[in-house]
Amino acid sequence: MNPTLANNPYAQYQQTQIETAPPERLLLMLYDGAIRFCHTAKIAMQNKDVKTANANCIKVQNILTELMVTLRMDVGGDLARNLFDLYEYMRNQTIQANMNKDPQPLEHVMAHLKELREAWAQAAKNVAALKAAQATA
């Protein structure tokens, strides 16, 4: 077991949540993290905290990269390609914000992330409702 997890019950709980979460919950967790890190980077830039801004921009970039590599182009068709392009755009905006220490591009990235998160949350609810209806039929 990871020594950090062994001494931290909260970290153990978080790890268990990730390991046991269904795919749709993991997706929402990624969006939540990206939004949170983006917000933290923006605030850090405004406060001239370059180290914190950089660390959080990199976290956003890593999440966007993860979202990009998990897309199933063979199944998702145009939707997957469009999402890939949007994730790539947001990743590039985050890189530019980090390089220039300009929080403005992060505002755009957060707006896109929040909109996508809401869409995925609604899709997850719709699928759950459909599964529940099929189970009772």
HELIX and SHEET records of a PDB file:
HELIX    1   1 PRO A    3  ALA A    6  1                                   4    
HELIX    2   2 PRO A    9  THR A   20  1                                  12    
HELIX    3   3 PRO A   23  GLN A   46  1                                  24    
HELIX    4   4 VAL A   50  VAL A   69  1                                  20    
HELIX    5   5 MET A   73  ASN A  100  1                                  28    
HELIX    6   6 GLN A  104  THR A  136  1                                  33    
END                                                                             
